[in-house]
Amino acid sequence: MGLTKSEIFTSQQNTIATFAKVFGHPARVAILEHLFKINSCVCGDLVHEIGLAQPTISQHLKELKQVGLIKGTIEGTRVCYCIDNDKWMAMKAVIQAFLDQDLTKNQDCC
């Protein structure tokens, strides 16, 4: 597999692609939905809720945490995860600006 050459793209293009990659797996979407539903969570609860093995859930949590959409706090031997509201709002703004591009200008081009 070749390099993505991300340096030739704008910061916004790379940011959108990073978020799109995170949303590209249904388990991560399910994790986010569950976190929104209960407003916090422990990894073990996610294993029961999502139905995947704990190491798989941990890998998906790692991906979500790397882009900053979730944050975790250590409580004894557990890590409690929740949505990072500031990062979520920033992500929504970037994605919304991308999705709000006006397609009607070029209706007759193809």
FENDA-V81113 format. One record per backbone hydrogen bond with DSSP energy under -1.0 kcal/mol. CO is the residue of the C=O (numbers start at 1). NH is the residue of the N-H. E is the energy in kcal/mol with one decimal. If there is no record, write none. Layout:
co=(CO CO)
nh=(NH NH)
e=(E E)
This chain:
co=(5 6 10 11 12 13 14 15 16 17 18 19 25 26 27 28 29 30 31 32 33 34 35 41 42 42 43 44 45 46 47 53 54 55 56 57 58 59 60 61 62 63 64 69 71 73 75 78 79 80 81 82 83 84 85 86 87 88 89 90 91 92 93 94 95 96 98 103 104 106)
nh=(8 9 14 15 16 17 18 19 20 21 22 23 29 30 31 32 33 34 35 36 37 38 39 81 45 46 47 48 49 50 51 57 58 59 60 61 62 63 64 65 66 67 69 84 82 80 78 75 43 73 41 71 85 88 89 90 91 92 93 94 95 96 97 98 99 100 101 106 107 109)
e=(-2.1 -1.5 -2.3 -2.4 -2.7 -2.2 -2.1 -2.3 -2.7 -2.2 -1.8 -2.2 -1.6 -2.6 -2.4 -2.4 -2.5 -2.4 -2.6 -2.4 -2.1 -2.2 -2.2 -3.1 -1.1 -1.4 -1.7 -1.6 -2.7 -3.4 -1.8 -2.4 -2.7 -1.9 -2.1 -2.7 -2.3 -1.9 -2.2 -2.6 -2.5 -1.3 -1.6 -2.6 -2.3 -3.3 -1.8 -3.3 -1.1 -2.4 -1.5 -2.6 -1.1 -2.7 -2.5 -2.1 -2.7 -2.5 -2.0 -2.0 -2.7 -2.9 -2.2 -1.7 -2.7 -2.0 -1.1 -1.1 -1.1 -1.5)
